[in-house]
């Protein structure tokens, strides 16, 4: 039975999803929650593709059957484990031969299947289309160390709608943003994860989001989505430099010094030779407070230049002492509205 992408998005809440693409395709990007049971493994897919080019479609099909045959028992056994032998949703790349054959094979074991029409490609089309929606963003900006991510999480606890891009990207945005974190997902997987978050939101109501450049580590934000962010009302959180230094020391103070130094070296040109030497000396002496304070000289200048370019979007400047984030966001949620005047302080 073939189902549309809209039917898929509803039905998957009830049934397990099986992605029958190769391991390599799955690792590049997959539908969150889908289980990978490859019909053709990486090397097998290459072999079939080579035969298709050199010998034709029929020969490629026969090669595929020859390769899959010895693994049919394992494929059906794996499928039975996740379905209790009952019912599943299946997809490949375009909803073509691989998913059709997979459905036929497990169907012989009396497992009912729903084949996603258009396959993973139709899901990706829905993903990319979602980034064009008219999001009602309120963008939170502020100098490095202002606690923007902490503010977002506290807003979420109050029931506000948020999108935490840095959590989805597995990176905190700066040259140091990958420290103490596992490797980032691919940009494609990040987009899929972002889409899944969007599906849970009412895009006609306010959504809080942190100000970001178009790249977060190695991840690139969808262009349409980023343009909407760049045209949305924004507020600036002001936190004193000593408080920001202290917060950043708490965050990065136990990071590996060699990794921290490598991150510093990536921004040597932007820091300038003198600032870099001063920060490196402080780091090697174990003085993280002095190190962070020197680094913020660069980051603060960079942010203030950006702020000058976007000042027409600023609806409020909000001062925070870095304490009691729950009380702070309560005032924020109750008092910040898009129609407030530029530069208003609360």
C-alpha positions as CSV (number, residue, x, y, z in Angstrom):
1,X,0.0,0.0,0.0
2,X,1.4,3.4,-1.0
3,X,1.0,6.4,1.2
4,X,1.6,10.2,0.7
5,X,4.0,12.2,2.7
6,X,1.1,13.8,4.6
7,X,-0.3,10.3,5.5
8,X,3.2,9.2,6.5
9,X,3.7,12.1,8.9
10,X,0.5,11.0,10.7
11,X,0.8,7.3,10.5
12,X,4.4,7.1,11.7
13,X,3.2,8.0,15.2
14,X,1.6,4.6,15.3
15,X,3.9,2.4,13.2
16,X,7.7,1.8,13.1
17,X,9.5,3.3,10.0
18,X,12.1,1.2,8.1
19,X,14.6,3.0,5.9
20,X,15.9,0.4,3.4
21,X,18.6,2.6,1.9
22,X,22.3,1.8,2.4
23,X,24.2,2.6,5.6
24,X,26.0,5.5,3.9
25,X,22.8,7.1,2.6
26,X,21.2,6.7,6.1
27,X,24.2,8.3,7.9
28,X,24.2,11.3,5.6
29,X,20.7,12.1,6.6
30,X,17.6,10.1,7.8
31,X,14.1,10.6,9.1
32,X,14.4,10.8,12.9
33,X,13.2,7.6,14.4
34,X,13.5,5.5,11.3
35,X,15.4,2.2,11.6
36,X,17.9,1.3,9.0
37,X,17.6,-2.2,7.5
38,X,19.5,-1.9,4.2
39,X,18.2,-3.9,1.2
40,X,21.6,-3.3,-0.4
41,X,24.6,-2.5,1.7
42,X,27.1,0.2,0.7
43,X,29.4,-2.1,-1.5
44,X,26.4,-4.0,-2.9
45,X,24.8,-0.7,-4.0
46,X,28.0,0.3,-5.8
47,X,28.1,-3.1,-7.6
48,X,24.5,-2.9,-8.7
49,X,25.0,0.7,-9.9
50,X,28.1,-0.3,-11.9
51,X,26.3,-3.2,-13.6
52,X,23.4,-0.8,-14.4
53,X,25.8,1.6,-16.2
54,X,28.0,-1.1,-17.9
55,X,25.5,-3.9,-18.6
56,X,22.0,-2.5,-18.4
57,X,18.9,-2.5,-16.1
58,X,18.1,-6.2,-16.3
59,X,21.6,-7.3,-15.4
60,X,21.6,-4.8,-12.5
61,X,18.4,-6.3,-11.2
62,X,19.7,-9.8,-11.4
63,X,22.9,-8.7,-9.5
64,X,20.7,-7.2,-6.9
65,X,18.7,-10.4,-6.4
66,X,22.0,-12.4,-6.2
67,X,23.4,-10.1,-3.5
68,X,20.2,-9.8,-1.4
69,X,19.2,-13.5,-1.6
70,X,21.6,-14.8,1.1
71,X,20.6,-12.1,3.5
72,X,16.8,-12.4,3.1
73,X,16.4,-14.5,6.3
74,X,18.3,-11.8,8.3
75,X,16.3,-8.9,6.7
76,X,13.0,-10.5,7.6
77,X,14.1,-11.5,11.1
78,X,15.3,-7.9,11.8
79,X,12.0,-6.6,10.5
80,X,9.9,-9.0,12.6
81,X,11.8,-7.8,15.7
82,X,10.7,-4.2,15.3
83,X,7.1,-4.9,14.2
84,X,6.2,-7.9,16.3
85,X,5.5,-9.4,12.9
86,X,2.6,-7.0,12.1
87,X,2.8,-3.7,10.3
88,X,5.5,-1.2,9.2
89,X,6.1,1.9,7.0
90,X,8.9,1.4,4.4
91,X,10.9,3.9,2.4
92,X,14.0,4.1,0.1
93,X,15.3,7.1,-1.7
94,X,12.6,7.7,-4.3
95,X,10.0,5.1,-3.3
96,X,11.1,2.9,-6.1
97,X,12.5,-0.6,-6.6
98,X,14.3,-1.1,-3.3
99,X,11.3,-0.3,-1.1
100,X,9.0,-2.2,-3.4
101,X,11.1,-5.3,-3.3
102,X,11.6,-5.0,0.5
103,X,7.8,-4.8,0.9
104,X,7.4,-7.9,-1.3
105,X,10.0,-9.9,0.7
106,X,8.6,-9.1,4.2
107,X,5.1,-9.4,2.8
108,X,5.8,-13.1,2.3
109,X,6.3,-13.3,6.0
110,X,2.8,-11.7,6.4
111,X,4.1,-8.3,7.5
112,X,1.8,-5.6,6.3
113,X,3.7,-2.7,4.7
114,X,2.9,1.0,3.8
115,X,5.4,2.3,1.2
116,X,6.1,6.0,1.3
117,X,5.3,7.5,-2.2
118,X,8.4,9.4,-3.4
119,X,10.5,7.9,-0.6
120,X,13.0,9.9,1.4
121,X,13.1,12.4,-1.4
122,X,9.5,13.4,-0.7
123,X,10.3,13.8,3.0
124,X,13.3,16.1,2.1
125,X,11.0,18.2,-0.1
126,X,8.7,18.7,2.8
127,X,11.7,19.6,5.0
128,X,12.9,22.3,2.6
129,X,9.4,23.7,2.0
130,X,8.9,24.1,5.8
131,X,11.7,26.6,6.0
132,X,9.7,29.0,3.8
133,X,6.9,29.4,6.4
134,X,6.1,32.9,7.8
135,X,7.6,32.3,11.2
136,X,6.8,34.8,13.9
137,X,10.3,35.0,15.4
138,X,11.5,37.1,18.2
139,X,15.3,36.9,18.0
140,X,17.4,37.1,21.1
141,X,20.8,38.7,20.7
142,X,23.6,39.7,23.0
143,X,27.4,39.6,23.5
144,X,29.1,36.3,24.0
145,X,28.4,34.9,27.5
146,X,25.1,36.7,27.9
147,X,23.3,33.4,28.6
148,X,21.1,33.4,25.5
149,X,20.8,29.6,25.4
150,X,19.9,29.5,29.1
151,X,17.3,32.1,28.5
152,X,15.8,30.1,25.7
153,X,15.6,27.0,27.8
154,X,13.9,28.9,30.6
155,X,11.4,30.3,28.2
156,X,10.6,26.8,27.0
157,X,10.0,25.8,30.7
158,X,7.4,28.6,30.9
159,X,5.5,27.1,27.9
160,X,6.9,29.5,25.3
161,X,7.7,28.3,21.8
162,X,11.4,28.2,21.1
163,X,13.8,26.8,18.6
164,X,17.2,26.0,20.0
165,X,19.4,26.0,16.9
166,X,22.7,25.4,18.8
167,X,21.3,22.2,20.5
168,X,20.0,20.9,17.2
169,X,23.4,21.7,15.6
170,X,25.4,20.2,18.5
171,X,27.6,23.4,18.6
172,X,27.5,26.7,20.5
173,X,28.4,28.9,17.5
174,X,31.8,30.4,18.2
175,X,35.2,29.0,17.4
176,X,35.0,27.3,20.8
177,X,31.5,26.1,20.3
178,X,32.4,22.5,19.7
179,X,34.5,22.0,22.8
180,X,33.3,19.2,25.2
181,X,30.6,18.2,22.6
182,X,30.3,15.1,20.4
183,X,30.7,15.5,16.6
184,X,28.0,17.6,14.8
185,X,25.4,16.0,12.6
186,X,25.5,16.6,8.9
187,X,23.8,19.7,7.6
188,X,21.1,17.5,6.0
189,X,20.5,15.7,9.3
190,X,20.4,19.1,11.1
191,X,17.7,20.2,8.6
192,X,15.7,17.1,9.2
193,X,15.9,17.6,13.0
194,X,14.9,21.3,12.6
195,X,11.9,20.2,10.5
196,X,10.8,17.8,13.2
197,X,10.9,20.7,15.7
198,X,8.9,23.0,13.4
199,X,6.2,20.4,13.1
200,X,5.5,20.7,16.8
201,X,5.1,24.5,16.7
202,X,2.4,26.9,15.8
203,X,4.2,29.1,13.2
204,X,1.4,31.7,13.5
205,X,2.4,32.4,17.1
206,X,5.6,33.9,18.6
207,X,8.7,31.7,18.5
208,X,11.8,32.7,20.4
209,X,15.1,32.0,18.7
210,X,18.8,32.9,19.3
211,X,20.5,35.2,16.9
212,X,23.0,33.2,14.8
213,X,25.2,33.6,11.7
214,X,24.3,31.5,8.8
215,X,26.7,28.8,10.0
216,X,26.9,27.1,13.4
217,X,30.2,25.2,13.4
218,X,30.1,23.2,10.2
219,X,26.3,23.4,9.9
220,X,24.7,25.8,7.5
221,X,21.2,27.2,8.3
222,X,18.6,26.9,5.5
223,X,18.8,30.1,3.5
224,X,15.0,30.8,3.6
225,X,14.9,30.2,7.3
226,X,17.9,32.4,8.0
227,X,16.5,35.3,5.9
228,X,13.3,35.2,8.0
229,X,15.4,35.4,11.1
230,X,17.3,38.4,9.6
231,X,14.1,40.2,9.0
232,X,12.5,39.5,12.4
233,X,12.2,41.8,15.4
234,X,15.1,41.3,17.8
235,X,16.0,42.2,21.4
236,X,19.4,42.6,22.9
237,X,20.3,41.1,26.3
238,X,22.9,43.2,28.1
239,X,25.0,41.5,30.8
240,X,28.1,43.1,32.3
241,X,31.5,41.9,31.1
242,X,32.7,40.6,34.5
243,X,29.5,38.4,34.8
244,X,30.0,37.2,31.2
245,X,33.6,36.3,31.9
246,X,32.6,34.4,35.0
247,X,29.9,32.5,33.1
248,X,32.2,31.5,30.3
249,X,34.9,30.4,32.7
250,X,32.3,28.1,34.4
251,X,31.4,26.8,30.9
252,X,34.8,26.3,29.4
253,X,37.2,26.3,32.4
254,X,37.5,22.5,32.4
255,X,38.0,22.2,28.6
256,X,41.1,20.5,27.3
257,X,43.8,23.2,27.1
258,X,45.2,21.8,23.8
259,X,41.8,21.8,22.2
260,X,41.1,25.3,23.6
261,X,44.4,26.6,22.1
262,X,43.5,25.0,18.7
263,X,40.2,26.9,18.8
264,X,42.1,30.1,19.6
265,X,44.5,29.5,16.7
266,X,41.5,29.4,14.3
267,X,40.7,33.0,15.1
268,X,44.3,34.3,15.3
269,X,44.0,36.7,12.4
270,X,40.7,38.2,13.8
271,X,42.1,38.4,17.3
272,X,45.3,40.1,16.2
273,X,48.8,38.9,17.1
274,X,49.1,40.8,20.4
275,X,45.7,39.7,21.7
276,X,46.4,36.1,20.7
277,X,49.8,36.2,22.5
278,X,48.2,37.6,25.6
279,X,45.3,35.0,25.6
280,X,47.7,32.1,24.9
281,X,50.0,33.2,27.8
282,X,47.1,33.4,30.2
283,X,45.8,30.0,29.1
284,X,49.2,28.3,29.5
285,X,49.5,29.9,33.0
286,X,46.1,28.4,33.9
287,X,44.4,31.8,34.2
288,X,41.1,31.3,32.4
289,X,39.6,34.5,33.6
290,X,42.3,36.6,31.9
291,X,42.1,34.3,28.8
292,X,38.4,34.8,28.4
293,X,38.5,38.5,29.2
294,X,41.0,38.9,26.3
295,X,39.0,36.8,23.9
296,X,35.8,38.9,24.7
297,X,37.6,42.0,23.5
298,X,37.4,40.6,20.0
299,X,34.0,39.0,20.3
300,X,32.4,42.1,21.8
301,X,33.8,44.3,19.0
302,X,32.5,41.9,16.5
303,X,29.0,41.8,18.0
304,X,28.8,45.6,18.3
305,X,29.6,46.0,14.6
306,X,26.8,43.5,13.8
307,X,24.5,45.4,16.2
308,X,25.0,48.6,14.3
309,X,23.9,46.9,11.1
310,X,20.7,45.5,12.5
311,X,19.7,48.3,14.9
312,X,16.5,49.0,12.9
313,X,15.2,45.6,14.0
314,X,15.9,46.1,17.7
315,X,12.6,46.3,19.7
316,X,14.2,46.3,23.2
317,X,17.4,46.3,25.1
318,X,17.1,44.2,28.2
319,X,19.5,44.3,31.1
320,X,20.2,41.2,33.2
321,X,22.4,40.6,36.1
322,X,22.9,36.9,35.2
323,X,21.0,35.7,38.2
324,X,17.5,34.1,38.6
325,X,16.8,33.3,34.9
326,X,13.3,32.2,35.7
327,X,12.3,35.6,37.1
328,X,14.1,37.3,34.2
329,X,12.2,35.4,31.5
330,X,8.9,35.9,33.2
331,X,9.4,39.6,32.7
332,X,10.7,39.0,29.2
333,X,7.7,37.0,28.1
334,X,5.2,39.4,29.6
335,X,6.7,42.7,28.5
336,X,8.4,42.1,25.1
337,X,6.1,42.4,22.2
338,X,6.9,43.1,18.5
339,X,5.2,46.4,18.5
340,X,7.4,47.9,21.4
341,X,9.5,50.8,20.4
342,X,13.1,50.5,19.4
343,X,15.6,50.8,22.2
344,X,13.1,50.4,25.0
345,X,14.7,49.3,28.3
346,X,13.0,47.1,30.9
